[in-house]
Amino acid sequence: MKLFITTVMLAAGFSPAIAGSLENQAAGSPLSFSAGLPPAVSPARVPAPEAVKAPVQNWTAAVKTAVERELDAGGFIGFTDLQELPPGVRRQLEQEWQTLPEGPGNSSEAFKLLVNNRTAFIVQSYIYSDSMRLYVFNAAGVRVAYGEGTADTDFAWSDGPAPAKGMPARTDVFKALPACTIVDAMFFRQPSMPEAIEMLNSCMQDVSARYGFQVKAGVMVSPFGGPGSGPQGSNRGISLVVPGNLPVGNRLLSDLSFSLKKRNNQLFGYPAGVRQSGDAAVTEN
């Protein structure tokens, strides 16, 4: 390289001194082809994504907590019209209406509850006033929780209904109490209505003492069997009147309904049923 530079310089007419000086500079300064290039651009720094914070409480768990709070406070108040229910909720409510036993103390209703700014729908069913089952749905009508309880067991959440367990055992009041066995007695003639009421009220005294609420037998125009269902085409029937303020869990209503159902809803040959009234007084245990 030195020889090449010297030869070129001398041929161009430069003096040997200048050619030697340039030769020495070339030897001490290597050529750099990157000297004239612009500086490299640093890659843009992308901030690391922030971790998504999990909600403090799962929404289903929050709904369960809200439901328990409402039950402890006395029950739900946000009744919902059928037109407002999502299809899944409405189907469940209609199914409850079809499967619940007939008679007082059996009911199923739908409610709406707002939890963490999201709507939850509740279908709550009472069976003979002493058993309760409850379905929880999200706003789309998908069931997210189920719970049940009875007079003997506290309300608890579970995976779903368990029909195999069955409902709590009912008591045949008329067989369990000595004064009531007369309703199954055989008579040479059918007792008159006043005679039937008198015998039943002796039985109802024992029933009242056992369950802590007064029960009376009375006569009424029968909605139970309809016209012509009684003797000589009479539509009179026997009404067993229980208080209208029975607490949830009291077995009086369910046991009386069960006892009548076993006898085809008849007593002494007359149509019979259970009726609730707010006028019945509470007796002491």
HUBEL-V504330 format. One record per residue. PSI is psi in degrees with one decimal (* if undefined). Layout:
# HUBEL-V504330
psi->[PSI	PSI]
This chain:
# HUBEL-V504330
psi->[-41.9	-46.4	-38.6	-45.5	-43.4	-43.7	-43.9	-43.2	-43.1	-37.5	-30.2	-3.9	6.7	154.3	156.9	-28.7	-44.6	-40.6	-39.5	-35.7	-45.1	-34.0	-42.2	-38.3	-38.6	-35.3	-33.4	-15.7	98.8	149.5	138.5	115.2	-7.3	0.3	-33.9	-1.4	148.6	154.3	146.4	142.3	127.4	139.4	144.8	138.7	117.9	121.7	145.4	138.9	141.0	144.0	136.0	124.4	131.2	147.0	150.4	-37.4	133.8	142.0	-40.3	-41.9	-37.1	-38.6	-44.2	-43.1	-42.4	-39.7	-46.3	-38.1	-41.2	-41.2	-42.3	-29.8	-3.8	-3.6	175.6	150.2	-11.2	70.8	149.4	137.1	153.6	-37.0	-21.5	-12.7	136.2	157.6	-42.6	-37.5	-42.7	-40.4	-42.4	-42.1	-44.0	-35.6	-38.9	-42.9	-34.7	-31.0	-16.7	144.7	157.4	154.0	169.6	150.8	-3.3	117.5	156.1	130.8	158.8	142.7	161.9	138.1	133.0	119.6	119.5	44.1	19.1	145.1	133.3	140.7	140.2	132.1	117.1	128.9	136.0	137.4	113.5	26.6	-4.2	5.5	144.9	137.7	150.4	128.9	138.0	132.0	152.8	-177.9	-21.6	-3.8	17.3	129.2	131.0	-13.1	156.4	141.0	160.9	162.0	162.9	-178.9	-24.0	-14.8	143.2	153.9	135.8	150.4	146.1	177.9	-24.8	174.9	146.0	80.0	-28.3	-27.0	-27.4	172.5	162.2	146.5	138.9	157.1	130.0	99.6	-41.3	-22.1	-25.5	-25.6	127.9	-40.3	-11.7	-7.4	-15.3	-21.5	-18.6	6.9	153.9	133.8	146.9	-30.6	154.3	130.9	147.1	166.2	-46.0	-38.3	-42.1	-41.7	-40.5	-44.7	-38.5	-36.3	-29.5	-40.3	-41.9	-25.0	-42.4	-37.7	-43.1	-41.5	-35.5	-41.4	-9.6	8.5	140.5	134.9	134.7	148.1	138.6	174.2	138.4	158.7	120.1	119.9	-2.3	-43.3	-19.4	169.2	140.1	4.4	-17.2	-175.3	143.8	34.8	7.8	146.6	19.5	146.0	173.3	129.7	125.5	109.4	123.0	161.0	150.9	-7.5	31.4	133.4	151.2	129.2	-19.4	134.0	-1.8	-53.3	-44.9	-39.9	-39.1	-43.5	-41.8	-41.8	-40.9	-38.9	-36.5	-21.0	26.8	31.5	43.9	144.6	126.1	30.5	1.6	146.6	141.3	149.4	172.4	136.8	139.8	140.0	140.9	-5.7	-15.6	134.1	152.0	134.2	162.6	145.2	*]
